[in-house]
Amino acid sequence: MPVICLPTHLSTESAKATGLGRRALLTAAASVATLPHLGMATTRPEITLRFSHVVAEETPKGLAANRFKVLVEQRTGGRIAVQVYPNAQLYGDLDEMQALQLGAVDLVAPSLSKFGRIGLPEFELFDLPFLFENLNAVRRVTQGNLGNKLLTGLQRQGLVGLGFFDNGFKQMSANRPLLEPIDFVGLRMRVQASRVIAAQMRALGARPVTLAFSETRQALATGVVDGTENPVSNFWTQEMHEVQSDLSLTDHGYLGYAVVTNQHLWQSLNNPDREIINQALQEALTFANQIADAQNDRALGLLRQLGTTRIHALHDSQRAHMRQAVQPVYQQLASRIGQDWINALQAALHQGSG
Ligand code: SIN
């Protein structure tokens, strides 16, 4: 039984060519895409889960998705198959969530910064600059009540949140060192679709330009934008070092993910299958959290070895100036994120920290 999905580039072209809206095309894909969940011949999987994501396989997310596939297929003897589509092969940032809601894919793991624009702005709290001292502090949020509450809120959009996991801390790149707020003035910086990140760039004196991840390298290469931010594993695997001369190790913000599925699919699974899938996923996410730091360190090592990008460590005073420059973002974005969420965040961060 074929699985018909609409790759991003084709679907955009098809939408233009047919005059049909993108939503109509996605709906058409979704009606076909539900077919693999029906029973199938014994030699073929009974259920095929399509896991779409936008990054390379050699990243924490790519490796976690592949680990999940192996675990599910091993534990079900292939009765449940997982097809992983990395690198925005199927859907990019702009449409993967919609594709999930329509059932055209079964699992996605967008960065937490990308939930605000689907009506869940509280997820943007993770984007507050210089919020987390380290990944343990992140865990106090994601693995506690606040994390559970955030995942439960996904129901408002017909989604089921299955868990959080890390990429790591973001660094700044451009064709110049970015060590002090003054260095950002006048730069067009690519950002994810998060108002908090946009405000952070404005506070530094840059102009934020929201672009899909899959368009970022090209935009840097052609000068549409001057710089960007990302953990080093994303910078390296997208070969951004070929189009950015400088990487400044600012560690100014966190990049993490939530794995989400569609309520309709989740409810259609029987309890034992749901349990196998959930267990495999939790193990894959633990694995991702264990390797995330190492993947970023590895990418930094490879970058240093290649020697084409200048890598800058910040002095404490430079970091302090940057931290000070972005402080207004907390106040400016409090009403978007929600003061109650921010209070709960502060409480979670202080729990066990003293
Ligand atoms: C990702 O890691 O999923 C992409 C992050 C980005 O859009 O910058």
Residues whose N, C-alpha, C, O or C-beta is under 5 A from the ligand:
A	BS01	SIN	V55 A109 S111 Q192 F213 E229
